[in-house]
Amino acid sequence: MDIRPVALVIPAQATSDGAGVSLSRSLGSQALDALDPFLLLDEFRSDDSADYMGGFPDHPHRGIETVTYMLAGAMGHGDNQGNTGKLRSGDVQWMTAGRGIIHSEMPEQEEGLMWGFQLWVNLSAAQKMREPRYQEIPAADIPSVGLAGGVSVKVIAGAVDGTAGPVTEIDVDPTYLDVAVPPGGEFIHALPAGHNGFCYVFEGDAVIGEGSESVTRGNLVVLGLGEAVRIAGGDNAARVLLIAGRPHDEPIVKYGPFVMNTKEEIMQAIDDYNGGRF
């Protein structure tokens, strides 16, 4: 099987968003603006409430999907479509903004560790003005697959060894896996031809591809072309997000929380939002 090589390694950059939430941004940074169809990957991780208590008050989106995966803590969600929820450790929220949604994501704790990720996924031109959709998946509904060598994989989207994740009917046919690999362990996973993919190491260190150099925590690895990705344990046990999807190969025009295909569509999004039409 042709293993995908490491095309690029991007260290996450410290930044803040929302009402002063401290983040580490790898995708959507100056080093890597986008990897079609993915637009942003943020990791938020702190046990200092000053880093997260401001949260993400009401803000709009159009033309994208936002995906939140919680590892620790509690985050509340509310939107103008009437959806409400509370994300806890292991839970996932996959929100399709479509033609427009206004939502908030606010901490529901005053102390302790808050840790998780937010991914932005672009919608195709044909789907950008679809009706909004909200999926909230509790940790208990996300299957974990145990493999040889002590490897364990949480399957959020896609499938591993015949076990499918609960997130379905997504525009880009995504793979979203949380892969835990012990030292000496190895995980090889086929990805669809033509899908762009990346790995983000968020614990320990891992060897990705056919090389021998370890990638440490806080680094994103862009995968080159090939049939499969290889993730092996380094000197320490590793946890890695493996994310891939079908690219749209369409123009991208971004303005804050709006992502469309033309400048004119961005201007229309701003006008619709200001006019209360979301």
Secondary structure as UniProt FT lines:
FT   STRAND          6..11
FT   STRAND          13..17
FT   TURN            18..20
FT   STRAND          21..27
FT   TURN            36..37
FT   STRAND          38..46
FT   HELIX           49..51
FT   TURN            52..54
FT   STRAND          56..62
FT   STRAND          64..72
FT   STRAND          75..79
FT   TURN            80..81
FT   STRAND          84..87
FT   TURN            89..90
FT   STRAND          92..96
FT   TURN            98..99
FT   STRAND          101..107
FT   STRAND          114..122
FT   TURN            125..129
FT   STRAND          133..137
FT   HELIX           139..141
FT   STRAND          144..146
FT   HELIX           148..150
FT   STRAND          152..157
FT   STRAND          159..160
FT   TURN            161..162
FT   STRAND          163..164
FT   TURN            171..172
FT   STRAND          175..181
FT   TURN            183..184
FT   STRAND          186..190
FT   TURN            193..194
FT   STRAND          196..203
FT   STRAND          205..208
FT   STRAND          214..216
FT   TURN            217..218
FT   STRAND          219..223
FT   STRAND          228..233
FT   STRAND          238..245
FT   STRAND          253..255
FT   TURN            256..257
FT   STRAND          258..260
FT   HELIX           263..274
FT   TURN            275..276
//
